[in-house]
């Protein structure tokens, strides 16, 4: 048992257990719990003219699903960097997710998704996502929110190497693209995610202001 515990602590530092558990719990409450209140409410569409110009590309469901791997790796690396970076990023994520929780209740949104006629692998995976993920709780996009948090955290990481943040940026932009190309979200959902994260990190920075060295080092890490 001790060996297993030691292996687990090498993967994630002990101080990260509770915050990560809180993040996961809040995610479930915000995404699934809100439907208890909003199922019978009027849902708004934020579909715009720009969204009508974006083609439906089922192949991008691959990036949409790989985002989950990005989050696991991203939060793991943030946790292992140091406690100060981790606490700042996680508090910012929790604040952003709490704002999303309120938004899901106050402004429930929906989207009209296309009929899938293809029989290829990507069409099958997209159809599966459609059948398991209701078209609601869209603004802001949780997919974009989590990927943007991982990118913003990557800007402060030194241990993974300097190229990780560039890879993270490119992949995050691909995740953003995937959400609209598979018609799970619209443009405003992406914009909302960035605004919510940046607001959350700004508030978190104020709350963590006692750790001034972290923020003074920003120019050398970004």
C-alpha atoms as a printed R data frame, in Angstrom:
    type eleno elety resid chain resno       x      y       z
1   ATOM     1    CA   UNK     A     1   0.000  0.000   0.000
2   ATOM     2    CA   UNK     A     2   2.868  2.385   0.848
3   ATOM     3    CA   UNK     A     3   4.502  1.738  -2.531
4   ATOM     4    CA   UNK     A     4   1.258  2.473  -4.341
5   ATOM     5    CA   UNK     A     5   0.862  5.673  -2.324
6   ATOM     6    CA   UNK     A     6   4.415  6.761  -3.169
7   ATOM     7    CA   UNK     A     7   3.857  6.109  -6.891
8   ATOM     8    CA   UNK     A     8   0.635  8.137  -6.821
9   ATOM     9    CA   UNK     A     9   2.358 11.022  -5.038
10  ATOM    10    CA   UNK     A    10   5.063 11.053  -7.723
11  ATOM    11    CA   UNK     A    11   2.324 11.557 -10.306
12  ATOM    12    CA   UNK     A    12   0.429 14.226  -8.356
13  ATOM    13    CA   UNK     A    13   1.642 16.124  -5.274
14  ATOM    14    CA   UNK     A    14  -0.451 15.647  -2.148
15  ATOM    15    CA   UNK     A    15  -1.483 19.311  -1.990
16  ATOM    16    CA   UNK     A    16  -3.308 18.926  -5.322
17  ATOM    17    CA   UNK     A    17  -5.708 16.137  -4.282
18  ATOM    18    CA   UNK     A    18  -8.444 18.225  -2.665
19  ATOM    19    CA   UNK     A    19  -8.432 21.136  -5.173
20  ATOM    20    CA   UNK     A    20  -8.592 18.733  -8.136
21  ATOM    21    CA   UNK     A    21 -11.426 16.808  -6.474
22  ATOM    22    CA   UNK     A    22 -13.251 20.105  -5.880
23  ATOM    23    CA   UNK     A    23 -12.786 21.036  -9.550
24  ATOM    24    CA   UNK     A    24 -14.209 17.715 -10.703
25  ATOM    25    CA   UNK     A    25 -17.159 17.954  -8.309
26  ATOM    26    CA   UNK     A    26 -17.958 21.509  -9.400
27  ATOM    27    CA   UNK     A    27 -17.759 20.447 -13.037
28  ATOM    28    CA   UNK     A    28 -20.345 17.716 -12.464
29  ATOM    29    CA   UNK     A    29 -22.621 20.078 -10.527
30  ATOM    30    CA   UNK     A    30 -22.309 22.899 -13.070
31  ATOM    31    CA   UNK     A    31 -22.742 20.728 -16.150
32  ATOM    32    CA   UNK     A    32 -25.178 18.059 -15.004
33  ATOM    33    CA   UNK     A    33 -26.762 19.443 -11.839
34  ATOM    34    CA   UNK     A    34 -28.020 22.623 -13.475
35  ATOM    35    CA   UNK     A    35 -30.221 20.585 -15.795
36  ATOM    36    CA   UNK     A    36 -32.402 19.854 -12.773
37  ATOM    37    CA   UNK     A    37 -33.442 23.522 -12.863
38  ATOM    38    CA   UNK     A    38 -33.247 24.321 -16.569
39  ATOM    39    CA   UNK     A    39 -34.735 21.331 -18.411
40  ATOM    40    CA   UNK     A    40 -38.200 22.917 -18.660
41  ATOM    41    CA   UNK     A    41 -36.962 26.499 -19.063
42  ATOM    42    CA   UNK     A    42 -36.841 28.396 -22.338
43  ATOM    43    CA   UNK     A    43 -33.439 27.897 -23.976
44  ATOM    44    CA   UNK     A    44 -31.856 30.651 -26.050
45  ATOM    45    CA   UNK     A    45 -29.881 30.275 -29.264
46  ATOM    46    CA   UNK     A    46 -26.713 32.324 -29.733
47  ATOM    47    CA   UNK     A    47 -26.340 31.199 -33.335
48  ATOM    48    CA   UNK     A    48 -25.037 34.002 -35.561
49  ATOM    49    CA   UNK     A    49 -24.467 34.619 -39.251
50  ATOM    50    CA   UNK     A    50 -20.808 33.706 -38.759
51  ATOM    51    CA   UNK     A    51 -21.824 30.305 -37.378
52  ATOM    52    CA   UNK     A    52 -23.892 29.649 -40.499
53  ATOM    53    CA   UNK     A    53 -20.694 30.033 -42.570
54  ATOM    54    CA   UNK     A    54 -18.807 27.381 -40.587
55  ATOM    55    CA   UNK     A    55 -18.947 23.937 -42.234
56  ATOM    56    CA   UNK     A    56 -19.807 20.721 -40.421
57  ATOM    57    CA   UNK     A    57 -16.611 18.611 -40.196
58  ATOM    58    CA   UNK     A    58 -17.142 15.360 -38.239
59  ATOM    59    CA   UNK     A    59 -13.415 14.532 -38.470
60  ATOM    60    CA   UNK     A    60 -12.748 17.219 -35.849
61  ATOM    61    CA   UNK     A    61 -14.526 15.054 -33.271
62  ATOM    62    CA   UNK     A    62 -11.065 13.472 -32.866
63  ATOM    63    CA   UNK     A    63  -9.681 16.757 -31.494
64  ATOM    64    CA   UNK     A    64 -12.843 17.299 -29.444
65  ATOM    65    CA   UNK     A    65 -12.288 13.955 -27.685
66  ATOM    66    CA   UNK     A    66  -8.517 14.367 -27.351
67  ATOM    67    CA   UNK     A    67  -9.206 17.514 -25.336
68  ATOM    68    CA   UNK     A    68  -9.901 15.279 -22.335
69  ATOM    69    CA   UNK     A    69  -6.321 13.993 -22.567
70  ATOM    70    CA   UNK     A    70  -5.056 17.576 -22.779
71  ATOM    71    CA   UNK     A    71  -6.851 18.439 -19.530
72  ATOM    72    CA   UNK     A    72  -5.476 15.428 -17.659
73  ATOM    73    CA   UNK     A    73  -1.916 16.159 -18.762
74  ATOM    74    CA   UNK     A    74  -2.314 19.924 -18.413
75  ATOM    75    CA   UNK     A    75  -3.610 19.944 -14.864
76  ATOM    76    CA   UNK     A    76  -1.103 17.267 -13.881
77  ATOM    77    CA   UNK     A    77   1.815 19.398 -15.098
78  ATOM    78    CA   UNK     A    78   0.412 22.514 -13.451
79  ATOM    79    CA   UNK     A    79   0.099 20.622 -10.160
80  ATOM    80    CA   UNK     A    80   3.693 19.407 -10.368
81  ATOM    81    CA   UNK     A    81   5.188 22.811 -11.252
82  ATOM    82    CA   UNK     A    82   4.829 24.339  -7.794
83  ATOM    83    CA   UNK     A    83   2.130 24.969  -5.242
84  ATOM    84    CA   UNK     A    84   1.777 28.694  -5.970
85  ATOM    85    CA   UNK     A    85   1.156 28.332  -9.698
86  ATOM    86    CA   UNK     A    86  -1.216 25.453  -9.031
87  ATOM    87    CA   UNK     A    87  -3.290 27.324  -6.441
88  ATOM    88    CA   UNK     A    88  -3.568 30.417  -8.632
89  ATOM    89    CA   UNK     A    89  -4.668 28.481 -11.728
90  ATOM    90    CA   UNK     A    90  -7.063 26.174  -9.867
91  ATOM    91    CA   UNK     A    91  -8.711 29.017  -7.962
92  ATOM    92    CA   UNK     A    92  -9.119 30.856 -11.253
93  ATOM    93    CA   UNK     A    93 -10.688 27.769 -12.851
94  ATOM    94    CA   UNK     A    94 -13.090 27.302  -9.942
95  ATOM    95    CA   UNK     A    95 -14.143 30.952 -10.113
96  ATOM    96    CA   UNK     A    96 -14.651 30.714 -13.888
97  ATOM    97    CA   UNK     A    97 -16.629 27.466 -13.515
98  ATOM    98    CA   UNK     A    98 -18.784 29.000 -10.766
99  ATOM    99    CA   UNK     A    99 -19.607 31.861 -13.130
100 ATOM   100    CA   UNK     A   100 -20.480 29.313 -15.805
101 ATOM   101    CA   UNK     A   101 -22.711 27.510 -13.281
102 ATOM   102    CA   UNK     A   102 -24.715 30.698 -12.774
103 ATOM   103    CA   UNK     A   103 -24.815 31.374 -16.504
104 ATOM   104    CA   UNK     A   104 -26.204 27.902 -17.242
105 ATOM   105    CA   UNK     A   105 -29.104 28.662 -14.886
106 ATOM   106    CA   UNK     A   106 -29.737 32.308 -15.777
107 ATOM   107    CA   UNK     A   107 -29.262 32.014 -19.564
108 ATOM   108    CA   UNK     A   108 -29.877 28.406 -20.639
109 ATOM   109    CA   UNK     A   109 -28.752 27.949 -24.227
110 ATOM   110    CA   UNK     A   110 -29.213 25.373 -26.957
111 ATOM   111    CA   UNK     A   111 -28.106 24.671 -30.520
112 ATOM   112    CA   UNK     A   112 -29.658 23.020 -33.536
113 ATOM   113    CA   UNK     A   113 -27.339 20.230 -34.607
114 ATOM   114    CA   UNK     A   114 -27.161 18.801 -38.149
115 ATOM   115    CA   UNK     A   115 -28.412 15.380 -39.116
116 ATOM   116    CA   UNK     A   116 -25.532 12.935 -39.479
117 ATOM   117    CA   UNK     A   117 -25.805 10.844 -42.635
118 ATOM   118    CA   UNK     A   118 -22.233  9.599 -42.942
119 ATOM   119    CA   UNK     A   119 -21.205  6.057 -42.001
120 ATOM   120    CA   UNK     A   120 -17.506  6.654 -41.443
121 ATOM   121    CA   UNK     A   121 -15.726  6.460 -38.072
122 ATOM   122    CA   UNK     A   122 -15.835 10.204 -37.384
123 ATOM   123    CA   UNK     A   123 -19.538 10.464 -38.208
124 ATOM   124    CA   UNK     A   124 -20.198  7.513 -35.902
125 ATOM   125    CA   UNK     A   125 -18.255  9.126 -33.047
126 ATOM   126    CA   UNK     A   126 -20.007 12.450 -33.590
127 ATOM   127    CA   UNK     A   127 -23.378 10.724 -33.563
128 ATOM   128    CA   UNK     A   128 -22.416  9.020 -30.297
129 ATOM   129    CA   UNK     A   129 -21.514 12.366 -28.705
130 ATOM   130    CA   UNK     A   130 -24.795 13.822 -29.919
131 ATOM   131    CA   UNK     A   131 -26.726 10.956 -28.341
132 ATOM   132    CA   UNK     A   132 -24.970 11.176 -24.960
133 ATOM   133    CA   UNK     A   133 -24.515 14.955 -24.622
134 ATOM   134    CA   UNK     A   134 -27.668 17.075 -24.675
135 ATOM   135    CA   UNK     A   135 -27.420 20.332 -26.694
136 ATOM   136    CA   UNK     A   136 -27.622 22.631 -23.683
137 ATOM   137    CA   UNK     A   137 -25.323 24.305 -21.121
138 ATOM   138    CA   UNK     A   138 -23.434 25.767 -24.033
139 ATOM   139    CA   UNK     A   139 -22.507 29.307 -22.943
140 ATOM   140    CA   UNK     A   140 -19.704 29.370 -22.058
141 ATOM   141    CA   UNK     A   141 -18.189 26.281 -23.661
142 ATOM   142    CA   UNK     A   142 -16.738 24.053 -20.936
143 ATOM   143    CA   UNK     A   143 -14.498 22.427 -23.535
144 ATOM   144    CA   UNK     A   144 -12.987 25.789 -24.463
145 ATOM   145    CA   UNK     A   145 -12.882 26.900 -20.835
146 ATOM   146    CA   UNK     A   146 -10.803 23.925 -19.677
147 ATOM   147    CA   UNK     A   147  -8.444 24.013 -22.650
148 ATOM   148    CA   UNK     A   148  -7.866 27.759 -22.215
149 ATOM   149    CA   UNK     A   149  -7.074 27.229 -18.521
150 ATOM   150    CA   UNK     A   150  -4.523 24.563 -19.495
151 ATOM   151    CA   UNK     A   151  -2.918 26.946 -21.999
152 ATOM   152    CA   UNK     A   152  -2.828 29.840 -19.534
153 ATOM   153    CA   UNK     A   153  -1.261 27.548 -16.968
154 ATOM   154    CA   UNK     A   154   1.279 26.324 -19.538
155 ATOM   155    CA   UNK     A   155   2.556 29.899 -19.903
156 ATOM   156    CA   UNK     A   156   3.964 29.627 -16.364
157 ATOM   157    CA   UNK     A   157   5.488 26.170 -16.562
158 ATOM   158    CA   UNK     A   158   9.250 25.653 -16.750
159 ATOM   159    CA   UNK     A   159   9.551 21.919 -16.069
160 ATOM   160    CA   UNK     A   160   7.947 20.596 -19.307
161 ATOM   161    CA   UNK     A   161  10.275 22.703 -21.482
162 ATOM   162    CA   UNK     A   162   9.724 25.890 -23.458
163 ATOM   163    CA   UNK     A   163   7.996 24.206 -26.420
164 ATOM   164    CA   UNK     A   164   5.155 22.789 -24.351
165 ATOM   165    CA   UNK     A   165   3.359 26.140 -24.120
166 ATOM   166    CA   UNK     A   166   3.464 26.524 -27.922
167 ATOM   167    CA   UNK     A   167   2.088 23.037 -28.403
168 ATOM   168    CA   UNK     A   168  -0.587 23.752 -25.809
169 ATOM   169    CA   UNK     A   169  -1.598 26.971 -27.586
170 ATOM   170    CA   UNK     A   170  -1.879 25.237 -30.969
171 ATOM   171    CA   UNK     A   171  -3.861 22.340 -29.547
172 ATOM   172    CA   UNK     A   172  -6.132 24.687 -27.582
173 ATOM   173    CA   UNK     A   173  -6.951 26.591 -30.771
174 ATOM   174    CA   UNK     A   174  -7.722 23.270 -32.462
175 ATOM   175    CA   UNK     A   175 -10.063 22.398 -29.587
176 ATOM   176    CA   UNK     A   176 -11.799 25.746 -30.041
177 ATOM   177    CA   UNK     A   177 -12.173 25.021 -33.747
178 ATOM   178    CA   UNK     A   178 -13.472 21.517 -33.080
179 ATOM   179    CA   UNK     A   179 -16.330 22.742 -30.897
180 ATOM   180    CA   UNK     A   180 -17.842 24.763 -33.748
181 ATOM   181    CA   UNK     A   181 -16.841 22.421 -36.585
182 ATOM   182    CA   UNK     A   182 -18.718 19.503 -35.012
183 ATOM   183    CA   UNK     A   183 -21.593 21.875 -34.165
184 ATOM   184    CA   UNK     A   184 -21.434 21.398 -30.418
185 ATOM   185    CA   UNK     A   185 -21.007 25.133 -29.840
186 ATOM   186    CA   UNK     A   186 -21.167 28.525 -31.519
187 ATOM   187    CA   UNK     A   187 -18.663 31.385 -31.745
188 ATOM   188    CA   UNK     A   188 -20.055 33.230 -28.727
189 ATOM   189    CA   UNK     A   189 -19.583 30.124 -26.563
190 ATOM   190    CA   UNK     A   190 -15.844 30.230 -27.310
191 ATOM   191    CA   UNK     A   191 -15.571 33.946 -26.619
192 ATOM   192    CA   UNK     A   192 -17.481 33.533 -23.365
193 ATOM   193    CA   UNK     A   193 -15.108 30.787 -22.227
194 ATOM   194    CA   UNK     A   194 -12.039 33.010 -22.682
195 ATOM   195    CA   UNK     A   195 -13.702 35.945 -20.890
196 ATOM   196    CA   UNK     A   196 -14.767 33.751 -17.971
197 ATOM   197    CA   UNK     A   197 -11.290 32.226 -17.584
198 ATOM   198    CA   UNK     A   198  -9.503 35.560 -17.775
199 ATOM   199    CA   UNK     A   199 -11.920 37.017 -15.234
200 ATOM   200    CA   UNK     A   200 -11.415 34.030 -12.951
201 ATOM   201    CA   UNK     A   201  -7.627 34.266 -13.170
202 ATOM   202    CA   UNK     A   202  -7.738 38.016 -12.536
203 ATOM   203    CA   UNK     A   203  -9.801 37.550  -9.375
204 ATOM   204    CA   UNK     A   204  -7.632 34.620  -8.318
205 ATOM   205    CA   UNK     A   205  -4.519 36.749  -8.738
206 ATOM   206    CA   UNK     A   206  -5.963 39.295  -6.333
207 ATOM   207    CA   UNK     A   207  -6.797 36.541  -3.844
208 ATOM   208    CA   UNK     A   208  -3.284 35.116  -4.151
209 ATOM   209    CA   UNK     A   209  -1.591 38.506  -4.044
210 ATOM   210    CA   UNK     A   210   0.494 37.456  -1.047
211 ATOM   211    CA   UNK     A   211   2.501 35.224  -3.424
212 ATOM   212    CA   UNK     A   212   3.971 38.229  -5.252
213 ATOM   213    CA   UNK     A   213   7.009 36.381  -6.568
214 ATOM   214    CA   UNK     A   214   4.797 34.215  -8.776
215 ATOM   215    CA   UNK     A   215   3.395 37.219 -10.615
216 ATOM   216    CA   UNK     A   216   6.689 39.078 -10.765
217 ATOM   217    CA   UNK     A   217   8.133 36.112 -12.703
218 ATOM   218    CA   UNK     A   218   5.414 36.245 -15.349
219 ATOM   219    CA   UNK     A   219   7.557 37.929 -18.005
220 ATOM   220    CA   UNK     A   220  10.190 35.231 -17.787
221 ATOM   221    CA   UNK     A   221   7.697 32.360 -17.937
222 ATOM   222    CA   UNK     A   222   5.291 33.628 -20.562
